[in-house]
Amino acid sequence: MPTSPPDATDTQPTKQDGRKRRWHEHKIARREELVEGTIKAIRTRGHEIGMDEIAAEIGVSKTVLYRYFTDKNDLTTATMMRYVETVLAPRIYAAVSEDLDEYDLTRVAIRTYVETVAEDPEVYLYIMSNSSSASRDVVADSERMIAELVAAVLGERLRLLEMDSGGSVPWAYGIVGAIQLATHWWISNKSMTEEDLVDYLTMMVWGGITGIAQVSGSPGRFKSRPHPLLPDDES
């Protein structure tokens, strides 16, 4: 028995879905190209660059940018996400994954963060000076990701030493927040050398870690002890 030819209405949704999928894939790829072009433009012209300059540096019209990005905040958020995903996060992950003793691991992690920001100061300052609620969310997500990574490493090391690891999460957030804020201050004025900044931050963080270790991570032990600013033999 001969079969009836397919109804035209049966194939129409499939064709429309295919076009939508291809446009979606094209839009994602084009956005990525434009974000890469934006990063290069910022590195070339500085963090105070505007949309007109970004478009000119990439070699497209501003209309093209607005075809793929809602506004400047949308482009800034996409730029921040690319920076975190392809530059900052991989370097931090690699740093804290190194097989080092606790002190060297602390210094390497701090140096990696400072060096990463210092190598791309214009991109960093562009993101921070053009922050919207969406891009602030990306910054917060990146800080949360790094803090949770530090908390995992810190907690593991404390447990291996049979110490109380209960404070690992707040300690990690405190460490990451302090380093991020100090590095932001430094990149904005460069009133000391990069090496000095790493030295000072390492001193602060390591001093906190050794203080935690001295009481085996226990808040009870910490509170029960005297807290002189200097040891007796140095006062």
ABEGO torsion letter per residue (X at the ends): XBBBBBBAAAAAAAAAAAAAAAAAAAAAAAAAAAAAAAAAAAAAAEAABBAAAAAAAAGBBAAAAAAABABAAAAAAAAAAAAAAAAAAAAAAAAAABBBBAAAAAAAAAAAAAAAAAABAAAAAAAAAABBAAAAAAAAAAAAAAAAAAAAAAAAAAAAAGBBAAAAAAAAAAAAAAAAAAAAAAAAAGABBAAAAAAAAAAAAAAAAAAAAAAGGBAAAAAABBBBABBAAAX
